[in-house]
């Protein structure tokens, strides 16, 4: 059992340390580039922490295991909302920027609905994969273009705890090399740590004879979501709500459009019937719940986090053999 538990523990350690470095470096990169931590959370952090899902889903699809490939995508999105947002909000209530709610959360909900609508009707062909990736590129372009200098100054000042109307934000000092190095180093650590964690978790599950689809929806999905979990909790502890919320929303968008698109492009095939009939619809439902909670006072408070976390426990209990 040493060959199972050693990767699990080593992966967890790398995730914790890497998550801290990733948040520190990403916020500093945002300040140097003059973009908001929200956009960095949506792109560098959100997409970066989804790399384990990308590698796992593509490898699983190529190996002829669509249950793991698409179970990982859908299960990760469910875990991101119920488990990660729930746990982060219980520790520290998450403040939501109005722009993140109007633009990014709406996009997250729209792509979840699109995937759930397509999954039972058409196979994930290369044409669908190209369309998903094209929409993802358009979304990233839109997110960066809509960032204005005024919004950046306001958020930068808020991070420093000053009133931007009274005290002008100081210009960021220093180059990009050190903060970018921290962010990339942290990202590499969370990706490698997530890989170790997944390999150990899958080996443990297979030793107990757990079905492939359930492994994809739960163990692999939770394992590949560990970078998001650690990064979001670290960001919440550091009061970087833009990074925490942007990380989850960005990861969910990237999981469907980026990972789903790449998986369909490289290894086209149908989404397993069980996932299309139940789990994809549940993903839409929990996305609606997240948007509803975020819209009430632009904050996800502790009791809402507890509801989300309890929902994840009920979901795992329902699908576990």
GUMARDO-842126 format. One line per field, with one value per residue (C-alpha): z negated, x, y; residue number from 1; residue in three letters. Coordinates in Angstrom, 2 decimals, padded with zeros to 5 digits. Layout:
c3 = Z;...
c1 = X;...
c2 = Y;...
k = NUM;...
r = ALA;...
//
This chain:
c3 = 000.00;-000.25;003.51;003.10;-000.07;000.74;003.92;002.05;-000.76;001.52;003.89;001.04;-000.27;003.19;003.65;000.39;000.99;004.69;004.06;001.76;004.30;007.15;005.36;004.22;007.66;009.55;007.55;008.08;011.81;011.95;010.31;012.66;015.81;014.74;014.90;012.06;009.83;011.11;014.66;013.41;011.36;014.43;016.71;015.18;011.94;013.17;016.34;014.78;011.94;014.51;016.17;014.22;015.58;019.13;018.94;017.19;019.53;022.75;021.58;020.45;023.76;025.76;023.57;024.37;020.96;021.68;018.23;016.63;019.33;019.16;015.58;014.66;016.48;015.09;011.67;011.36;012.08;009.48;006.96;007.73;006.80;004.01;002.36;003.03;002.90;-000.06;-002.02;-001.14;-002.13;-005.46;-006.29;-005.02;-003.26;000.40;001.72;005.39;007.82;009.76;013.04;012.22;011.66;014.76;017.21;015.94;013.86;016.69;019.17;016.76;016.56;020.33;021.21;018.58;020.19;023.67;022.64;020.85;023.90;026.40;024.36;024.82;028.41;030.31;029.79;028.86;032.39;033.61;034.92;031.42;030.03;032.41;031.58;027.82;028.17;030.39;027.80;025.09;027.06;027.57;023.87;022.86;025.37;024.06;020.41;021.06;023.33;020.82;018.08;017.71;015.98;013.52;012.42;012.02;009.85;007.66;007.10;006.53;003.91;002.31;001.98;000.07;-002.15;-001.00;000.49;004.17;004.14;001.44;001.95;005.45;006.02;006.05;009.27;009.00;008.67;009.92;012.92;013.90;013.48;009.75;009.48;012.73;011.48;008.27;010.20;012.70;009.98;007.91;010.96;011.76;008.17;008.10;011.48;010.44;007.01;008.56;010.86;007.91;005.96;008.84;009.57;005.94;005.64;008.80;007.69;004.32;005.94;008.42;005.63;004.20;007.59;007.90;011.39;013.92;014.18;010.41;010.23;012.84;011.18;007.65;006.96;010.17;010.19;006.57;007.12;010.21;008.41;005.49;007.08;007.22;003.64;002.23;004.36;003.48;-000.25;-000.27;001.65;-000.78;-003.77;-002.19;-001.53;002.24;003.06;006.73;007.13;005.19;007.13;010.46;009.99;009.64;012.41;014.75;014.02;014.72;018.02;019.00;017.97;020.43;023.28;023.01;021.67;023.24;026.51;026.47;025.52;028.36;030.81;029.92;029.10;030.32;028.89;027.04;023.47;021.35;021.00;017.20;017.14;019.83;018.15;014.56;013.70;016.50;015.45;011.82;012.95;014.43;011.22;008.93;011.33;010.99;007.20;007.21;009.31;007.05;003.88;005.42;006.52;002.98;001.58;003.86;001.19;000.47;-003.31;-005.68;-005.77;-001.98;-001.98;-004.43;-002.11;000.86;-001.12;-002.41;001.18;002.25;-000.53;000.62;004.26;003.48;001.26;004.08;006.79;004.67;005.27
c1 = 000.00;003.05;002.99;-000.58;-000.31;003.07;001.80;-001.32;000.63;003.34;000.69;-001.18;002.00;002.88;-000.66;-000.62;002.77;002.15;-001.27;000.26;002.97;000.43;-001.84;001.06;002.63;-000.65;-001.78;001.62;001.52;-001.90;-000.51;002.50;000.39;-002.31;-005.14;-007.43;-006.89;-010.30;-008.97;-005.79;-008.00;-010.10;-007.13;-003.72;-005.06;-008.37;-007.05;-003.74;-005.28;-007.41;-004.33;-004.69;-008.24;-006.97;-004.22;-006.46;-009.47;-007.45;-005.45;-008.63;-010.40;-007.42;-007.37;-011.05;-012.40;-015.05;-016.55;-013.38;-012.84;-016.27;-016.94;-013.82;-015.05;-018.59;-017.57;-014.88;-017.40;-019.79;-016.95;-015.70;-019.05;-020.33;-017.09;-014.62;-016.86;-018.65;-015.46;-013.96;-017.12;-017.35;-013.80;-014.23;-017.32;-016.52;-017.21;-018.29;-017.40;-020.49;-018.61;-017.71;-021.39;-022.70;-020.15;-018.23;-020.83;-023.35;-020.85;-020.20;-023.93;-024.41;-021.66;-022.95;-026.42;-024.89;-022.93;-025.91;-028.09;-025.63;-024.49;-027.59;-028.24;-024.94;-021.52;-018.64;-017.23;-014.20;-016.54;-018.00;-014.45;-013.41;-016.55;-015.91;-012.29;-013.31;-015.86;-013.20;-010.80;-013.57;-014.37;-010.75;-010.49;-013.70;-012.59;-009.32;-010.85;-013.53;-011.01;-010.72;-007.99;-010.52;-011.69;-008.11;-007.23;-010.27;-009.55;-005.84;-006.69;-009.20;-006.49;-004.37;-007.29;-007.43;-010.15;-009.27;-011.36;-009.10;-005.70;-004.40;-003.13;000.64;002.19;003.45;007.19;009.61;009.65;007.64;010.36;009.99;006.16;005.82;008.40;006.41;003.16;004.66;006.53;003.38;001.40;003.90;003.75;-000.06;-000.19;002.43;000.88;-002.56;-001.13;000.38;-002.84;-004.96;-002.69;-002.78;-006.54;-007.34;-005.09;-006.84;-010.30;-009.44;-008.19;-011.75;-013.44;-015.23;-016.83;-015.03;-017.74;-017.95;-014.14;-014.27;-017.13;-015.74;-012.17;-010.57;-012.77;-011.90;-008.25;-007.88;-009.83;-007.40;-005.41;-008.61;-009.48;-006.09;-005.79;-009.29;-008.86;-005.47;-006.98;-009.91;-007.57;-005.56;-008.81;-008.24;-011.92;-011.48;-008.88;-010.96;-014.20;-012.46;-010.51;-013.70;-015.66;-012.67;-011.99;-015.60;-015.62;-012.27;-013.29;-016.20;-014.88;-011.14;-010.94;-014.20;-013.18;-009.67;-011.00;-013.55;-010.92;-008.32;-010.57;-014.15;-016.90;-020.24;-020.74;-021.72;-025.50;-025.50;-023.51;-025.66;-028.92;-028.10;-024.72;-024.66;-028.11;-026.99;-024.01;-026.47;-028.50;-025.56;-024.34;-027.74;-027.47;-024.02;-025.23;-028.27;-026.16;-023.64;-026.43;-027.82;-025.74;-022.75;-021.42;-021.43;-021.77;-021.06;-024.56;-024.65;-021.25;-022.60;-025.57;-023.22;-020.92;-023.85;-025.09;-021.78;-021.96;-025.46;-024.30;-021.39;-023.65;-026.22;-023.84;-021.46;-021.91
c2 = 000.00;002.28;002.88;004.22;006.31;007.90;009.65;010.75;012.43;013.87;015.25;016.92;018.57;019.92;021.23;023.18;024.81;025.36;026.91;029.51;030.43;030.55;033.03;035.24;035.36;035.79;038.82;040.46;039.68;041.35;044.48;044.61;044.12;046.56;044.03;043.04;040.01;038.84;038.42;036.75;034.42;033.66;032.99;032.24;030.75;029.34;027.75;026.80;024.85;022.99;021.46;018.17;017.82;018.44;015.82;013.27;013.65;013.53;010.50;008.73;009.43;008.16;005.03;004.37;005.39;008.05;007.54;008.87;011.53;013.19;012.16;014.12;017.24;017.21;015.92;018.59;021.36;019.96;019.64;023.15;024.66;022.43;021.32;024.13;027.20;025.61;024.97;028.37;030.27;028.44;029.55;033.13;034.57;035.26;038.75;038.81;041.61;042.73;042.40;038.79;038.05;039.84;038.50;035.50;033.68;034.08;032.59;029.70;028.99;029.30;026.82;024.36;024.53;024.11;021.01;019.45;020.13;018.64;015.61;013.40;014.49;014.44;012.83;015.10;015.33;017.27;019.97;020.40;020.47;023.24;025.24;024.93;026.07;029.01;030.17;029.89;032.11;034.66;034.68;035.29;038.14;039.69;039.42;041.23;043.86;044.83;045.56;049.31;051.28;052.70;049.26;048.10;051.10;050.54;046.86;047.43;050.03;047.68;045.04;047.55;048.60;052.24;054.41;055.04;058.22;059.68;058.07;057.43;053.90;053.68;052.50;048.92;048.63;045.99;043.70;040.66;038.04;037.33;037.31;035.39;032.90;032.45;031.94;029.48;027.60;027.34;026.23;023.47;022.29;022.11;020.33;017.76;017.41;016.88;014.21;012.33;012.61;011.30;008.33;007.27;007.79;005.82;002.94;002.91;002.92;000.18;-002.03;-001.89;-002.54;000.84;001.43;003.64;006.31;006.70;006.98;009.75;011.63;011.48;010.38;011.65;014.76;015.61;014.76;016.94;019.69;019.75;022.61;024.68;023.69;024.65;027.81;029.03;028.37;030.11;033.04;033.20;033.18;036.00;037.91;037.73;037.12;038.07;035.34;032.78;033.34;033.92;030.69;028.61;030.35;030.31;026.64;025.65;027.53;026.05;022.51;022.50;024.63;023.95;020.40;019.23;020.85;019.36;015.92;015.99;017.23;014.60;011.64;012.26;010.11;010.14;011.27;008.22;007.96;008.08;011.32;012.94;011.94;012.92;014.43;017.03;018.23;018.39;020.49;023.01;022.99;023.69;026.41;028.10;027.77;029.39;032.34;032.75;032.75;035.17;037.54;037.93;040.74;040.00;037.67;033.94;033.69;030.82;029.30;029.26;027.57;024.97;024.29;023.78;021.49;019.41;019.14;017.62;015.06;014.10;013.85;011.53;009.40;009.14;007.92;005.83;002.07
k = 1;2;3;4;5;6;7;8;9;10;11;12;13;14;15;16;17;18;19;20;21;22;23;24;25;26;27;28;29;30;31;32;33;34;35;36;37;38;39;40;41;42;43;44;45;46;47;48;49;50;51;52;53;54;55;56;57;58;59;60;61;62;63;64;65;66;67;68;69;70;71;72;73;74;75;76;77;78;79;80;81;82;83;84;85;86;87;88;89;90;91;92;93;94;95;96;97;98;99;100;101;102;103;104;105;106;107;108;109;110;111;112;113;114;115;116;117;118;119;120;121;122;123;124;125;126;127;128;129;130;131;132;133;134;135;136;137;138;139;140;141;142;143;144;145;146;147;148;149;150;151;152;153;154;155;156;157;158;159;160;161;162;163;164;165;166;167;168;169;170;171;172;173;174;175;176;177;178;179;180;181;182;183;184;185;186;187;188;189;190;191;192;193;194;195;196;197;198;199;200;201;202;203;204;205;206;207;208;209;210;211;212;213;214;215;216;217;218;219;220;221;222;223;224;225;226;227;228;229;230;231;232;233;234;235;236;237;238;239;240;241;242;243;244;245;246;247;248;249;250;251;252;253;254;255;256;257;258;259;260;261;262;263;264;265;266;267;268;269;270;271;272;273;274;275;276;277;278;279;280;281;282;283;284;285;286;287;288;289;290;291;292;293;294;295;296;297;298;299;300;301;302;303;304;305;306;307;308;309;310;311;312;313;314;315;316;317;318;319;320;321
r = UNK;UNK;UNK;UNK;UNK;UNK;UNK;UNK;UNK;UNK;UNK;UNK;UNK;UNK;UNK;UNK;UNK;UNK;UNK;UNK;UNK;UNK;UNK;UNK;UNK;UNK;UNK;UNK;UNK;UNK;UNK;UNK;UNK;UNK;UNK;UNK;UNK;UNK;UNK;UNK;UNK;UNK;UNK;UNK;UNK;UNK;UNK;UNK;UNK;UNK;UNK;UNK;UNK;UNK;UNK;UNK;UNK;UNK;UNK;UNK;UNK;UNK;UNK;UNK;UNK;UNK;UNK;UNK;UNK;UNK;UNK;UNK;UNK;UNK;UNK;UNK;UNK;UNK;UNK;UNK;UNK;UNK;UNK;UNK;UNK;UNK;UNK;UNK;UNK;UNK;UNK;UNK;UNK;UNK;UNK;UNK;UNK;UNK;UNK;UNK;UNK;UNK;UNK;UNK;UNK;UNK;UNK;UNK;UNK;UNK;UNK;UNK;UNK;UNK;UNK;UNK;UNK;UNK;UNK;UNK;UNK;UNK;UNK;UNK;UNK;UNK;UNK;UNK;UNK;UNK;UNK;UNK;UNK;UNK;UNK;UNK;UNK;UNK;UNK;UNK;UNK;UNK;UNK;UNK;UNK;UNK;UNK;UNK;UNK;UNK;UNK;UNK;UNK;UNK;UNK;UNK;UNK;UNK;UNK;UNK;UNK;UNK;UNK;UNK;UNK;UNK;UNK;UNK;UNK;UNK;UNK;UNK;UNK;UNK;UNK;UNK;UNK;UNK;UNK;UNK;UNK;UNK;UNK;UNK;UNK;UNK;UNK;UNK;UNK;UNK;UNK;UNK;UNK;UNK;UNK;UNK;UNK;UNK;UNK;UNK;UNK;UNK;UNK;UNK;UNK;UNK;UNK;UNK;UNK;UNK;UNK;UNK;UNK;UNK;UNK;UNK;UNK;UNK;UNK;UNK;UNK;UNK;UNK;UNK;UNK;UNK;UNK;UNK;UNK;UNK;UNK;UNK;UNK;UNK;UNK;UNK;UNK;UNK;UNK;UNK;UNK;UNK;UNK;UNK;UNK;UNK;UNK;UNK;UNK;UNK;UNK;UNK;UNK;UNK;UNK;UNK;UNK;UNK;UNK;UNK;UNK;UNK;UNK;UNK;UNK;UNK;UNK;UNK;UNK;UNK;UNK;UNK;UNK;UNK;UNK;UNK;UNK;UNK;UNK;UNK;UNK;UNK;UNK;UNK;UNK;UNK;UNK;UNK;UNK;UNK;UNK;UNK;UNK;UNK;UNK;UNK;UNK;UNK;UNK;UNK;UNK;UNK;UNK;UNK;UNK;UNK;UNK;UNK;UNK;UNK;UNK;UNK;UNK;UNK;UNK;UNK;UNK;UNK;UNK;UNK;UNK
//
